[in-house]
Amino acid sequence: MIPNMSRRTHPQRRQQRQQAHKRSRLSTRMTVAAMALLLGGGALTAIASTALAHNSDPAPVPGHQHLTATAATISCPDVGENLRTVPHSAQLQVSQGLAALDRQVSDAYHAMTAGGSGGATLGALEQQRRQTIGTMADAIAQGGARRPDDLMRMSACTTMPTGTTPDRDLSQRRNQSGSQGWGGNRSRPQGQGQTQNQHQGGNHQQTGPSRDDFADITTVAPGAGGPPFLTPRGRGASTGTFTSACGRNENGHFNSDNVIVTPGVTNGAHHTHDYVGNKTTDAFSTEQSLAASGTTCSNGDLSTYYWPVLRKLDGTSSPQPGAGSDGNAGSVLTPASVTLTYRGSQTGAVRAMPRFLRVITGDAKAFTNGPKNAHASWSCTGFENRQLKDKYPLCPKGSQVVRTLAFPGCWNGRTTDSGNHRDHMAFAGPNGGCPQGFTAVPQLVERLTYDVPPGDSFAVDSFPEQLRKPVTDHGDFIDVMPDGLMNRAVGCINSGRACS
């Protein structure tokens, strides 16, 4: 179990945020035209180009951002996924170490895409990672746990092809548009004083996605991708539901923290999160502060629900951490709807979740880690029997984009967290039953819908080197339901009723 961090004072938090913002200002000037980068001994060449929004008209859609496509990115072993035991005394150092590893990869990625030597960049990155991992391992050992020396083998990183097809018609399209992405004589949006691939403060390249990351949902075969969750059915199944109505983040609760993965660290996510439910969640939240908070939920549910924002690729940019300074340009889209539903088990009754249980689904680094933990899916209203995991859907006119985030519904019955924030939870197996040693609890399924502009004009926030790929979508959840409300939810689910 990972103990909670104590809440910092507000001046300390402001100072940390200011320091994080300064660190994010890496001085690298980007070019808009295609460029070749020599990566690692000259064997791999990365091509940077721009891709225009899909549209039946060959000219760009006015106001849509040109998307930067890179043919290679940096891939590093995920240290956090391999943590098993983190003593209380080591939590802050481990959290700071994980955040430092992410920052090092981000800086190295930006250096490489700015024209730096691939071999030299990867060599320097390995040295940085070795020192940081060593400090984390020492802290774990000093806390009384076995020193995880196997983590030291995770220092070296490589380059990885993205599978992106460069836009061969780039020059022609730019000539047609008469500008770098704004369409004809259209003026830049207010505040856009730099080139398309730069943000106001840090000159970071706005990375991904590419047009290859989108698929026309009408061309996807029905049943493809499988359902994002299994509807409980059959003898003994707990078929009821409990829905928590918590709004669509109309109150504008955003930050780039992640209190589950990197507690006590400002901008630990390097991308912006949407929050509903608990009104005060940030990197410095504690069980006590969460329990004392207000909520946007109508039933008194104090739980915190958060996920990366979806942005409209309209060329706007902000120098704030988690936004433009981390490669995530575009205006934030408010969901058209947010539905938070707790479901039952295929094989029997569910038991109550323990209060302050921490649960994550999906993998923010699934593009480089692989799809093992990629449990989020994408679709369109009217086509939800067709699910996509590694593509954004292009929906017909009048159809909304749908994000589905299904969380694991099996708990180890002992701890509310684990070293990698996954081991204490599990998904049900093919027969609907929990793995040995796990018991069924209410399974959270989040369904979000969006009204998006036509074409490949939207993207989820991500770590810079993950290129805003759809496979990196993920969600986080901390159960802060009062015990009485949780017991009511369990009763509804087990008795087959639909409650809210």
Secondary structure, DSSP 8 states (H G I E B T S, - for coil): ---------HHHHHHHHHHHHHHT-------SS-EEEEETTTTEEEEEEEE----SSSS--TT---EEEESEEEE---TGGG-----GGGHHHHHHHHHHHHHHHHHHHHHHHTT--HHHHHHHHHHHHHHHHHHHHHHHHHTTS---GGGGGG---EEEE------TTHHHHHHHHTSSSS-TT----TT--S-TT--TTT----B---GGGEEEGGGS-TTTT--SS----STT----EEEE---SSTT--EES--TTTSTT-TT-SSS-EEEEEBSS-STT--HHHHHTS-BS-TT----EEEEE-EEE-SS----STTTGGGT--SEEE--SEEEEEEE--SSS------TT-EEEEE-TTHHHH-GGG--EEEEETT-TTS-BSSSEEE--TT--EEEEEE---EE-SS-S--TTSSTTEE---TTS---TT-EE--EEEEEEEE---SSS-EEE---GGGTT-GGG-EEEEE----HHHHHHHHHHHHTT-EE-
